[in-house]
Amino acid sequence: MVAPSFTAAAREVLAKKKNLRLVATGALQTSPTDRAWAMRTVAGGLLVQSADMTMIAARDARVVTKRQPTAAELAAMDFGWRVVKHVKSNAIVFCSGTHTTAIGAGQMSRVDAVKLARMKAEMPLAGSVVASDAFFPFRDNIDVLAEAGAVAVIQPGGSVRDEEVIDACDEHGLAMIFTGMRHFRH
């Protein structure tokens, strides 16, 4: 049995169980500033990385396009940014308000994730915002999500082609913000 700790009373009760071992882990993480690790087995080893515990509010991110996001778009971006954090990378989340309208996840190509989300959508995507767990490497992603009806995008930024992606947003009239942090879930 694994727990942060065991009281004397609990130890007394559990001592009656055969072949039971107690493992006290110590205090569990209680705040985003505590150091936490995410571990994943891989062929021949173990991937250890710091856990994705931080968030940034859309209003605190940097607007990089000519068009500023509206208050409603910022609220939807906050929601999408929280959702995309928990989706397998490469993750794309279309949302309207506080409703997820489409998800594309786990693809080798980000544009394939965008296309998958669009294909799997069960609701219209017109007027939606898009959250991406990592940067858009090419403008084709923006072309596809704009064609689907998206009006705003939240993403980390950091691609060598950021200017090309920003230009594509400006051409389509989309608002885009950069968070400066990524959510990448393997």
PEWOQUI-V275502 format. One record per residue. RES is the residue in one small letter. PHI is phi as a letter, one per 20 degrees, with the letter a starting at -180 (999 if undefined). PSI is psi in radians with two decimals (NA if undefined). Layout:
res phi psi
RES PHI PSI
RES PHI PSI
This chain:
res phi psi
m 999 2.36
v d 2.28
a b 2.82
p g -0.66
s a 2.98
f c 2.28
t f 2.87
a f -0.69
a f -0.72
a f -0.73
r f -0.69
e f -0.77
v f -0.79
l f -0.40
a f -0.35
k f -0.23
k e 2.42
k e 2.53
n l 0.62
l d 2.26
r d 2.45
l d 2.29
v c 1.98
a e 2.07
t e -0.28
g n -3.13
a g 2.38
l e 2.83
q g 2.30
t d -0.21
s b 2.77
p f -0.31
t e -0.25
d f 2.53
r f 2.21
a c 2.66
w c 2.50
a d 2.29
m c 2.51
r b 2.33
t f 2.47
v c 2.85
a g 2.03
g m 0.19
g a -2.81
l c 2.27
l e 2.11
v c 2.18
q b 2.76
s f 2.47
a f 2.58
d e 1.56
m d -0.09
t d 2.71
m c 2.74
i c 2.40
a f 2.51
a g -0.65
r f -0.33
d e -0.06
a e 2.98
r e 2.12
v f 2.22
v d -0.08
t d 2.94
k f -0.68
r e 2.25
q f 2.50
p f 2.59
t f 2.95
a f -0.71
a f -0.69
e f -0.71
l f -0.73
a f -0.75
a f -0.63
m f -0.70
d g -0.80
f f -0.86
g f -0.65
w f -0.64
r f -0.68
v f -0.84
v f -0.45
k g -0.51
h d 0.14
v d 2.49
k f 2.29
s f 2.66
n f 2.05
a d 2.38
i c 2.26
v c 2.11
f e 2.35
c b 2.72
s c 2.06
g m -2.16
t d 0.62
h c 2.26
t f 2.20
t d -0.38
a a 2.55
i c 2.35
g c 2.17
a b 2.72
g m 0.35
q e 2.70
m f -0.44
s d 2.33
r f -0.69
v f -0.56
d f -0.63
a f -0.71
v f -0.82
k f -0.68
l f -0.79
a g -0.80
r f -0.75
m f -0.64
k e -0.14
a g 2.33
e d 0.02
m c 2.75
p f 2.49
l e -0.06
a f 2.23
g n 0.08
s e 2.87
v d 2.77
v c 2.34
a d 2.35
s c 2.30
d f -0.34
a b 3.04
f f 2.78
f e 2.09
p f -0.37
f b 2.75
r f -0.36
d g -0.53
n g -0.81
i f -0.72
d g -0.75
v f -0.76
l f -0.55
a f -0.73
e f -0.54
a f -0.30
g o 0.07
a f 2.61
v c -0.24
a b 2.71
v c 2.40
i d 2.26
q b 2.87
p f -0.58
g m 3.09
g o 0.06
s f 2.63
v f -0.27
r d 0.45
d g -0.76
e f -0.70
e f -0.72
v f -0.76
i f -0.77
d g -0.70
a f -0.72
c f -0.79
d f -0.72
e f -0.63
h e -0.07
g m 0.37
l e 2.61
a e 2.49
m c 2.43
i c 2.56
f d 2.28
t e -0.45
g m 0.05
m c 2.61
r d 2.75
h d 2.07
f c 1.90
r d 2.02
h e NA
